[in-house]
Amino acid sequence: MLDTRFPRPPGDVGHPDAFGVPVRRHVVRGAWPGTIVQTAAGLRAAGVAPAFVRAVQALEAEGARAVTTSCGFLVLLQDELQAAARVPVVTSSLLQLPGLLAHQARVGVLTISAAALGPEHLLAAGVPAGRLADVVVQGVDPAGEFATAILGNRDTLDMDKASREVVDAALALRRREPSLQAVVLECTNLPPYRQAVEAATGLKTWALTDDERLLRPWC
């Protein structure tokens, strides 16, 4: 998990009931949201990979049957972290994109930062280069309550404001691409608002906790 202090409401990956099974948490100290939510070049420059490798290995040694992260932007480290472990490692909800694209012409992505989320993240998630244009990325308001609370690592969050902003972003995505049927929630702090998004847009939402690679070890 990133080194955070913002609230973790139900639905958030950091909430105790997020997975419905016992969860061991390992906080990577110094891995603040603003350090991780970056372009591919920015994340490489931050030099955080070794710390996350150690975290994955520590969790596996403690008996974890699958390992995930609390930030979708860590998809850039997917191959490196999986190579360091024998158990499944699922860094991001974005890893579900290839499966969705196999059955749909276009898929939406709702992200905390459209400015930082680039083709490198999608390629790391396994999206074929020829299908990059079929992934429609929409960010929340970068100056809004949700983005500033999470990326600023504040200890307060106005849930009502955040919900309105997330729904507004989802509606903007819907207007841009009316044919969409599904949207992947890149940010693990977005799922608390997924019901509101689905009600407002009619879109099916996909979050990190829906990834079958995380569910399979418990079946």
C-alpha positions in Angstrom: 0.0 0.0 0.0 1.0 3.6 -0.6 2.0 5.7 2.4 -1.3 7.5 2.9 -3.5 9.2 5.6 -6.7 10.1 3.6 -10.0 8.4 4.7 -10.7 4.9 3.4 -14.5 4.6 3.1 -16.3 1.3 2.3 -15.3 0.2 -1.3 -11.9 1.7 -1.1 -9.1 -0.9 -1.4 -7.7 0.2 2.0 -11.0 -0.5 3.8 -10.9 -3.6 6.0 -13.7 -5.3 4.2 -12.5 -4.5 0.6 -11.9 -8.1 -0.3 -14.1 -10.1 2.0 -11.2 -12.2 3.1 -8.3 -11.7 5.6 -5.9 -9.1 4.2 -2.3 -8.4 5.2 -1.2 -4.9 4.6 2.4 -3.7 4.0 2.8 0.1 3.7 5.7 1.2 1.5 7.0 4.1 3.5 7.7 7.2 1.4 5.5 6.0 -1.5 3.1 8.9 -1.3 0.3 9.3 -3.9 2.1 12.2 -5.6 5.2 10.1 -6.0 3.4 7.2 -7.7 0.7 8.9 -9.7 3.1 10.0 -12.5 4.0 9.5 -16.1 6.1 6.4 -16.8 9.3 8.6 -16.9 8.3 10.1 -13.6 7.8 6.8 -11.8 11.1 5.4 -13.1 12.9 8.5 -11.8 11.3 8.1 -8.4 13.2 4.8 -8.0 10.4 3.1 -6.0 10.6 -0.4 -7.7 13.0 -2.0 -5.2 10.8 -1.0 -2.2 7.8 -2.6 -3.8 9.7 -5.7 -4.7 10.7 -6.1 -1.1 7.1 -5.5 0.0 5.7 -8.2 -2.4 8.3 -10.7 -1.2 7.6 -9.9 2.5 3.9 -10.5 2.0 4.5 -13.8 0.2 6.8 -14.9 3.0 4.0 -14.1 5.5 1.7 -16.4 3.6 -0.2 -14.2 1.2 -1.8 -16.2 -1.6 -2.1 -13.2 -3.9 -0.7 -9.7 -3.8 -2.1 -6.4 -5.1 -1.4 -2.7 -4.7 -3.4 0.4 -3.7 -2.6 2.4 -6.9 -3.4 1.6 -10.5 -0.4 3.5 -11.7 1.8 0.8 -10.3 0.8 -1.3 -13.4 4.2 0.0 -14.7 5.8 -2.4 -12.2 3.6 -5.4 -13.0 6.2 -7.5 -14.8 8.9 -6.7 -12.3 6.8 -7.4 -9.2 5.3 -10.6 -10.7 8.8 -11.9 -11.5 9.8 -11.4 -7.8 7.0 -13.6 -6.5 5.5 -17.1 -7.0 2.0 -16.1 -6.1 -0.2 -14.0 -8.4 0.6 -10.3 -8.4 -2.1 -7.9 -9.6 -0.9 -4.3 -9.5 -3.8 -2.6 -11.2 -7.5 -2.7 -12.3 -6.1 -1.8 -15.7 -5.0 -5.4 -16.2 -8.6 -6.2 -16.9 -8.6 -4.1 -20.1 -7.3 -6.8 -22.5 -10.1 -9.1 -21.5 -12.7 -6.4 -21.9 -11.4 -5.3 -25.2 -11.6 -8.9 -26.5 -15.4 -8.5 -26.4 -16.0 -4.8 -26.8 -15.1 -2.3 -29.4 -14.1 0.4 -26.9 -13.6 0.5 -23.1 -13.5 3.6 -20.8 -11.1 4.3 -18.1 -11.9 6.7 -15.2 -8.6 7.9 -13.6 -7.5 10.2 -10.9 -5.1 11.9 -13.4 -5.7 11.9 -17.1 -2.6 14.0 -17.5 -0.3 11.3 -16.0 -2.0 8.2 -17.4 -0.4 7.5 -20.7 0.1 4.8 -23.4 2.9 3.3 -21.3 0.5 2.4 -18.5 -2.0 0.8 -21.0 0.8 -1.2 -22.7 2.1 -2.4 -19.3 -1.5 -3.6 -18.6 -1.3 -5.8 -21.7 -3.4 -3.6 -24.1 -2.2 -4.4 -27.6 -0.5 -1.4 -29.3 -3.1 -1.6 -32.1 -6.0 -1.2 -29.6 -4.7 1.8 -27.6 -7.1 4.1 -29.4 -10.0 2.0 -28.2 -9.3 2.9 -24.6 -11.0 6.1 -23.8 -9.4 7.8 -20.7 -11.3 10.4 -18.6 -9.9 12.0 -15.5 -11.6 13.6 -12.6 -11.3 17.4 -12.1 -7.6 17.8 -11.1 -8.5 20.8 -9.0 -11.5 19.1 -7.3 -12.0 17.7 -3.9 -11.3 14.1 -4.8 -8.1 14.6 -6.7 -6.7 17.2 -4.3 -7.5 15.1 -1.2 -6.0 11.9 -2.5 -3.0 13.3 -4.3 -2.4 15.8 -1.6 -2.7 13.0 1.0 -5.0 15.0 3.2 -6.6 13.6 6.3 -10.1 14.8 5.3 -12.3 14.1 2.3 -15.8 15.5 1.5 -17.5 12.4 0.2 -20.5 14.3 -1.2 -18.3 16.6 -3.2 -16.0 13.7 -4.3 -19.0 11.7 -5.4 -20.4 14.5 -7.6 -17.0 15.0 -9.2 -16.6 11.4 -10.0 -20.1 11.2 -11.5 -19.4 14.3 -13.5 -16.3 12.7 -14.9 -18.1 9.5 -15.8 -20.9 11.5 -17.5 -18.2 13.4 -19.5 -16.8 10.0 -20.6 -20.2 8.9 -21.6 -20.8 12.0 -23.7 -17.4 11.5 -25.4 -18.1 7.9 -26.3 -21.9 7.1 -26.2 -21.3 3.5 -27.4 -19.3 2.5 -24.2 -20.7 -0.3 -22.2 -18.0 -0.6 -19.5 -15.5 1.6 -17.6 -12.5 0.5 -15.6 -11.9 2.4 -12.4 -8.1 3.0 -12.5 -7.9 4.5 -9.0 -8.5 2.2 -6.1 -10.2 5.1 -4.3 -12.9 5.4 -6.9 -15.0 2.3 -6.0 -16.9 4.0 -3.1 -18.6 5.9 -5.9 -19.2 3.1 -8.4 -22.9 2.7 -7.6 -23.4 6.4 -8.2 -21.5 6.1 -11.5 -23.5 3.1 -12.7 -26.8 4.8 -11.8 -25.9 8.0 -13.6 -24.4 6.5 -16.7 -25.7 3.0 -17.1 -22.1 1.8 -17.5 -20.8 -1.4 -15.9 -17.9 -0.5 -13.7 -14.8 -2.7 -13.2 -12.6 -2.3 -10.1 -9.4 -3.9 -8.8 -11.4 -6.2 -6.6 -13.2 -7.7 -9.6 -10.0 -9.2 -11.0 -10.4 -13.0 -11.0 -6.7 -13.4 -10.4 -7.3 -12.0 -6.9 -10.5 -14.0 -6.4 -9.2 -17.3 -7.7 -6.9 -18.2 -4.7 -9.9 -18.2 -2.4 -12.2 -20.3 -4.6 
